[in-house]
């Protein structure tokens, strides 16, 4: 495709503008794109802009201005407004300070609020078994609370077998 401005060079910059529901496309070479005045690339798409945009969209209630102004991290002094602007936190304490607003975002992006990470297939068998035991213990507590003692007994027995496997595979 040839540049629509100079009609000489190959068009490598493709701009699509949508204004008042009217779409216009412009295909330019690099040189003409640099010279064009009406092209403003001051706010390019960045992952920070994307994530901070998500902050507003995942909230169950709109972000209150007083929260943005008054909430700051006691360790690094990062304000919530500054965090939204930068798209990154100032220190590890910021996670606790902004927990109320961060958790819905983290859950929407990752599908969970708990980081599990990845385990190497070759050496990860012990870790997999430990995670399975932890999950079963949670299920066991829930079964006991619901007074489902038969399923609780089955879970207890499975947990004992897995723990025995861990002991023998040291």
N, C-alpha and C positions, 0 to 999 in steps of 0.2 A: 504494500500500500504506500502511496506517495503522500508526502506532506501536503496538507490542504492550504498552507500559507505560502510556501515558496515554490511548490510544485516541482521540486528538484530532488530532494533527499528522501530517504526511506523514513516513513512515519514510525517512530518507536514510542511515542507518548500518546496515549489514547485517553481523552478526557470525556466523561459523560456528566452533564449537568442536568438536574431536574429542578425547574423553577415553575411554580404555579401549575403543577401537573403537566408541564411541557418538557419533553426530553430533547436535549441537543447533544450531539456528539462532535468531537473535534479530534482530528488525527494530525499530529505534528511531529516534525523531526526534533531532535534534542535542542538544536540551536534556536529554532523558532519558539519552542516551548519556553526557553530561558528568557527570550525577548518579550514574550506576551505579558502584558500588564495585568489583564483581568484574571489571570490564573493565580489564585492564592493557595499556597500549600502550607500555610502557617500552622494549621491544626491537623497534621496527618494522623491516620489511624495508627494507634499504638496499642499494645496489650494493656498498658496502664490505663489508657482512656477507656478501653473496653471493660476492664475489671471495675474501675470506679463508676462506670455507667451502670454496671450490674448492681452496685451497692444500693442505688435508689430503686431499681426494679424488683429486687427480691424482698424488700421490706414489706411486712404485713401492714404497717401503717407508714404514712409519709415521714421522712426524717424531719424532726423538729429542729428549727433554727437554734433554739437554746441548747440542744444536745451538741450541735456542731460547734457552737461558740464556747461552751463551758467545759466540755470533756477534753482533758489533756492528760497525757501520761506523766506520772509523777517522777519517773526515772529520767526520761529523755526530753520531756517537754513537748512532744509531738501532739498537735491538736487533731481532732477528728477531721476538721476542714482541710488541714494540711495533708493528712493521710489520703483523703479523697482526691486532692489535687495531684499528689505524687503517685498514688497507686501502690505504695509500699509503706511498711511500718518502720518506725525508728529503732525499736529494740524489742527484746523478747517480752518485756512487761506490757507492751502495747496490746498483745493478744488478750491479756486479762482486762486491761482498761477498756478496750473497744469490743469486748466479748459479745455484748448484746447485739451489736450491729454486724459483727463478723460471722457469727455462727450461721445465720441464714445464707450468707454469701458462700461460705465454705461448703455447706451442704448442697447448695444448688450447683456449684461447679464440680465437686468431687463425688456427689451422691451420698456422702457420709461425713460426719463430723470427726470421725476417728481415723487417723492415718494408720494404715496397715503395712504399706510398703510391699516390696517383692522379696521373695525368698529364693535363693539359688536351688535348683532342682536337685543337684548332687548332694549338697550338705544340708538341705533344708528339711529333711524328714523329721528331725527332732523338733524343730520349730513348728512345723505343721502339726505334729502330735500335741505339743504344748498348747497351741491355739485351739485345737479341737477340744482338749480337756477344759480349757477356760470357758469355751462356748457351752460345753455340756454342763459345767458347774452352774452357769447362769440359768440354763434350762432346768436343771435340778431344783434350784431355789424357787423358780416360778412354779414348777410342778408341786412342790411342797406347799407353797402359798395357796395354790388352787385345790389343795388336798387330793391330788391325783397320785396316790401313793404307789400304785402299781407301776406307772410310767416312771416315777421317781426312783423306784427300786431298779428298774431296767437301766436307767441312766447311771445310777450309782455303780452298777456292775460293769457297764461299759467304761466308765471312768477308771475303775480299778484295773481293768485289763490294759487300758492305754498307759496308765502309770507303771504297770508291770513291764510293758514293752520298753518304756523309757529307761527303766532300771537295768534291763538286760542288754540294751543297745548302747551302753555308755561307752 
